[in-house]
C-alpha cells in the first residue's frame, strides 16, 4: 500500500508558514502530517509501503515525484490519499 499525503488549495490559509515547504511538513507537536499518517498506518498494520507527498509544483522536486499522482497510478498498487490538513489521526 502506498500512502500519499497531499495538500489541497486551502494551503493558502497557512501561507505565512508554508511558503518554502509543503503543508504536510508543518509540525503539529512532534510530527508532521506525513509522519503522523505513516505512524497511524503502521499501527493499523498497513505500514509496509511508502509514504509520499503531493505538493505545489515548485516543491515536487524535493517532496515527491515530478510526475505527480500519475507516478503512483502507474504502479497499480493500492493507494490511500490523506489530506495534509487532517490533524485528527
N, CA, C and O of each residue as an XYZ file, in Angstrom:
356
protein
N       0.845     -1.169      0.000
C       0.000      0.000      0.000
C       0.895      1.239      0.000
O       1.892      1.303      0.720
N       0.524      2.205     -0.811
C       1.227      3.476     -0.845
C       0.346      4.536     -0.201
O      -0.806      4.725     -0.592
N       0.890      5.209      0.771
C       0.184      6.279      1.463
C       0.649      7.603      0.866
O       1.844      7.897      0.862
N      -0.288      8.402      0.364
C       0.027      9.682     -0.272
C      -0.632     10.793      0.533
O      -1.858     10.852      0.638
N       0.174     11.658      1.092
C      -0.327     12.821      1.817
C      -0.249     14.006      0.857
O       0.816     14.291      0.310
N      -1.362     14.692      0.651
C      -1.406     15.772     -0.335
C      -1.897     17.059      0.309
O      -2.570     17.043      1.340
N      -1.551     18.162     -0.315
C      -2.087     19.449      0.119
C      -3.064     19.941     -0.936
O      -2.811     19.830     -2.136
N      -4.175     20.483     -0.478
C      -5.195     20.972     -1.399
C      -5.057     22.487     -1.571
O      -4.072     23.079     -1.130
N      -6.029     23.096     -2.202
C      -5.971     24.529     -2.489
C      -6.056     25.406     -1.232
O      -5.779     26.604     -1.295
N      -6.424     24.835     -0.130
C      -6.527     25.635      1.102
C      -5.183     25.809      1.800
O      -5.133     26.293      2.930
N      -4.091     25.418      1.139
C      -2.769     25.651      1.717
C      -2.525     27.141      1.899
O      -1.722     27.540      2.741
N      -3.216     27.969      1.112
C      -3.034     29.414      1.212
C      -3.437     29.954      2.586
O      -2.970     31.020      2.988
N      -4.283     29.244      3.298
C      -4.656     29.662      4.653
C      -3.454     29.616      5.595
O      -3.447     30.279      6.632
N      -2.448     28.837      5.235
C      -1.244     28.689      6.041
C      -0.038     29.320      5.350
O       1.101     28.982      5.671
N      -0.272     30.229      4.409
C       0.782     30.742      3.527
C       1.976     31.308      4.281
O       3.113     31.113      3.851
N       1.761     31.989      5.369
C       2.885     32.569      6.107
C       3.811     31.494      6.676
O       4.990     31.757      6.910
N       3.293     30.296      6.898
C       4.081     29.217      7.495
C       4.668     28.251      6.473
O       5.662     27.581      6.755
N       4.066     28.174      5.294
C       4.444     27.108      4.358
C       4.834     27.630      2.972
O       4.506     26.998      1.968
N       5.510     28.745      2.900
C       5.959     29.237      1.597
C       7.039     28.340      0.995
O       7.043     28.112     -0.215
N       7.938     27.835      1.805
C       9.078     27.073      1.308
C       8.982     25.580      1.576
O       9.931     24.843      1.308
N       7.860     25.126      2.097
C       7.685     23.696      2.367
C       6.215     23.344      2.207
O       5.356     24.220      2.307
N       5.915     22.083      1.961
C       4.509     21.681      1.840
C       3.803     21.711      3.192
O       4.436     21.678      4.247
N       2.514     21.773      3.133
C       1.708     21.796      4.346
C       1.903     20.538      5.177
O       1.844     20.600      6.405
N       2.135     19.398      4.537
C       2.294     18.160      5.297
C       3.631     18.076      6.026
O       3.835     17.141      6.800
N       4.545     19.013      5.811
C       5.791     19.055      6.563
C       5.714     20.019      7.748
O       6.665     20.119      8.524
N       4.613     20.715      7.893
C       4.402     21.606      9.033
C       4.207     20.760     10.290
O       3.388     19.841     10.295
N       4.928     21.053     11.323
C       4.862     20.267     12.559
C       3.703     20.702     13.435
O       3.438     21.890     13.616
N       3.024     19.707     13.968
C       1.978     19.929     14.960
C       2.282     18.943     16.081
O       1.871     17.784     16.027
N       2.998     19.405     17.085
C       3.519     18.502     18.094
C       4.876     17.997     17.640
O       5.679     18.769     17.115
N       5.141     16.732     17.830
C       6.446     16.171     17.482
C       6.553     15.802     16.003
O       7.661     15.745     15.470
N       5.429     15.549     15.329
C       5.452     15.031     13.962
C       4.755     15.966     12.998
O       3.906     16.769     13.383
N       5.131     15.844     11.734
C       4.393     16.479     10.650
C       3.258     15.567     10.216
O       3.172     14.430     10.679
N       2.399     16.035      9.349
C       1.242     15.235      8.921
C       1.667     13.960      8.197
O       1.037     12.915      8.364
N       2.731     14.035      7.396
C       3.181     12.832      6.687
C       3.695     11.796      7.680
O       3.372     10.615      7.545
N       4.475     12.193      8.659
C       4.986     11.256      9.664
C       3.849     10.692     10.519
O       3.859      9.511     10.867
N       2.884     11.522     10.852
C       1.745     11.072     11.660
C       0.894     10.060     10.886
O       0.448      9.064     11.454
N       0.670     10.312      9.596
C      -0.104      9.372      8.776
C       0.624      8.045      8.633
O      -0.003      6.986      8.675
N       1.947      8.090      8.463
C       2.731      6.853      8.353
C       2.681      6.052      9.653
O       2.560      4.827      9.621
N       2.774      6.731     10.787
C       2.710      6.040     12.080
C       1.335      5.436     12.312
O       1.224      4.333     12.846
N       0.289      6.147     11.918
C      -1.071      5.632     12.074
C      -1.285      4.393     11.205
O      -1.883      3.412     11.647
N      -0.794      4.445      9.968
C      -0.924      3.285      9.066
C      -0.132      2.102      9.597
O      -0.603      0.967      9.527
N       1.054      2.340     10.124
C       1.868      1.257     10.671
C       1.205      0.631     11.887
O       1.252     -0.587     12.061
N       0.586      1.452     12.730
C      -0.097      0.934     13.916
C      -1.300      0.076     13.541
O      -1.669     -0.841     14.275
N      -1.913      0.380     12.387
C      -3.065     -0.398     11.927
C      -2.648     -1.616     11.110
O      -3.499     -2.367     10.635
N      -1.340     -1.814     10.945
C      -0.856     -2.968     10.197
C      -0.768     -2.740      8.698
O      -0.660     -3.705      7.942
N      -0.811     -1.502      8.250
C      -0.757     -1.202      6.821
C       0.473     -0.376      6.471
O       0.476      0.304      5.445
N       1.497     -0.414      7.279
C       2.650      0.442      7.086
C       3.782     -0.177      6.303
O       4.939      0.185      6.513
N       3.486     -1.103      5.402
C       4.551     -1.783      4.675
C       4.986     -1.052      3.401
O       5.965     -1.457      2.774
N       4.291      0.001      3.007
C       4.629      0.702      1.772
C       5.265      2.050      2.025
O       5.652      2.375      3.147
N       5.366      2.820      0.972
C       5.957      4.149      1.056
C       4.931      5.172      1.533
O       3.725      4.992      1.363
N       5.433      6.239      2.130
C       4.611      7.394      2.449
C       5.184      8.558      1.664
O       6.298      9.009      1.929
N       4.424      9.036      0.708
C       4.894     10.068     -0.204
C       4.019     11.299     -0.098
O       2.957     11.267      0.524
N       4.462     12.369     -0.699
C       3.708     13.606     -0.634
C       3.448     14.215     -1.995
O       4.271     14.104     -2.903
N       2.295     14.862     -2.134
C       1.965     15.648     -3.319
C       1.835     17.091     -2.879
O       1.036     17.410     -1.999
N       2.619     17.962     -3.490
C       2.656     19.356     -3.080
C       2.536     20.251     -4.310
O       2.295     19.778     -5.421
N       2.709     21.550     -4.087
C       2.703     22.514     -5.192
C       3.825     22.197     -6.162
O       4.855     21.657     -5.760
N       3.640     22.527     -7.441
C       4.612     22.117     -8.470
C       6.062     22.507     -8.172
O       6.966     21.718     -8.448
N       6.309     23.673     -7.630
C       7.702     24.077     -7.392
C       8.357     23.329     -6.229
O       9.568     23.435     -6.039
N       7.584     22.583     -5.456
C       8.122     21.804     -4.352
C       8.226     20.312     -4.654
O       8.842     19.566     -3.893
N       7.633     19.878     -5.752
C       7.581     18.440     -6.036
C       8.965     17.826     -6.248
O       9.141     16.638     -5.979
N       9.933     18.578     -6.710
C      11.278     18.039     -6.874
C      11.923     17.637     -5.562
O      12.833     16.808     -5.546
N      11.461     18.216     -4.460
C      12.022     17.941     -3.148
C      11.169     16.995     -2.314
O      11.695     16.278     -1.463
N       9.861     16.982     -2.547
C       8.954     16.248     -1.656
C       8.124     15.171     -2.344
O       7.302     14.536     -1.684
N       8.302     14.942     -3.621
C       7.523     13.918     -4.302
C       7.995     13.742     -5.728
O       8.900     14.452     -6.166
N       7.408     12.818     -6.461
C       7.822     12.608     -7.849
C       7.391     13.777     -8.736
O       6.346     14.387     -8.509
N       8.199     14.079     -9.735
C       7.912     15.194    -10.637
C       6.607     14.993    -11.404
O       5.948     15.967    -11.768
N       6.229     13.742    -11.652
C       5.023     13.449    -12.435
C       3.745     13.652    -11.650
O       2.664     13.684    -12.239
N       3.837     13.789    -10.344
C       2.650     13.952     -9.520
C       1.935     12.637     -9.297
O       2.578     11.592     -9.191
N       0.619     12.672     -9.223
C      -0.181     11.484     -8.922
C      -0.065     10.422    -10.007
O      -0.242      9.238     -9.722
N       0.225     10.812    -11.228
C       0.375      9.838    -12.321
C       1.480      8.827    -12.029
O       1.387      7.675    -12.451
N       2.512      9.240    -11.321
C       3.598      8.324    -10.973
C       3.105      7.195    -10.070
O       3.576      6.063    -10.186
N       2.170      7.486     -9.182
C       1.633      6.464     -8.285
C       0.670      5.539     -9.018
O       0.619      4.341     -8.737
N      -0.089      6.090     -9.953
C      -1.079      5.297    -10.664
C      -0.443      4.293    -11.621
O      -1.059      3.272    -11.927
N       0.764      4.553    -12.097
C       1.460      3.626    -12.998
C       1.788      2.313    -12.319
O       1.806      1.266    -12.966
N       2.047      2.356    -11.026
C       2.475      1.173    -10.288
C       1.343      0.163    -10.160
O       1.580     -1.040    -10.272
N       0.131      0.619     -9.930
C      -1.017     -0.270     -9.809
C      -1.245     -0.801     -8.411
O      -2.158     -1.601     -8.203
N      -0.439     -0.381     -7.441
C      -0.621     -0.817     -6.052
C      -1.724      0.006     -5.400
O      -2.022      1.107     -5.862
N      -2.333     -0.505     -4.339
C      -3.352      0.274     -3.634
C      -2.777      1.597     -3.116
O      -1.642      1.647     -2.642
N      -3.573      2.663     -3.212
C      -3.165      3.996     -2.790
C      -4.185      4.537     -1.802
O      -5.391      4.426     -2.022
N      -3.706      5.116     -0.725
C      -4.561      5.802      0.237
C      -4.156      7.269      0.221
O      -2.988      7.595      0.434
N      -5.118      8.156     -0.032
C      -4.864      9.593     -0.059
C      -5.298     10.211      1.257
O      -6.409      9.968      1.728
N      -4.409     11.023      1.859
C      -4.684     11.690      3.129
C      -4.454     13.186      2.925
O      -3.391     13.591      2.455
N      -5.438     14.002      3.274
C      -5.279     15.432      3.166
C      -4.300     15.927      4.233
O      -4.360     15.496      5.385
N      -3.399     16.834      3.845
C      -2.383     17.334      4.769
C      -2.984     18.141      5.920
O      -2.337     18.314      6.953
N      -4.207     18.634      5.754
C      -4.825     19.400      6.836
C      -5.491     18.514      7.870
O      -6.040     19.023      8.847
N      -5.459     17.206      7.684
C      -6.061     16.273      8.642
C      -5.154     16.146      9.852
O      -4.060     15.591      9.754
N      -5.594     16.647     10.974
C      -4.779     16.589     12.185
C      -5.258     15.512     13.153
O      -4.513     15.128     14.055
N      -6.466     15.024     12.991
C      -7.030     14.055     13.915
C      -6.790     12.642     13.391
O      -7.710     11.987     12.901
N      -5.551     12.183     13.500
C      -5.211     10.838     13.032
C      -4.761      9.996     14.189
O      -4.428      8.825     14.007
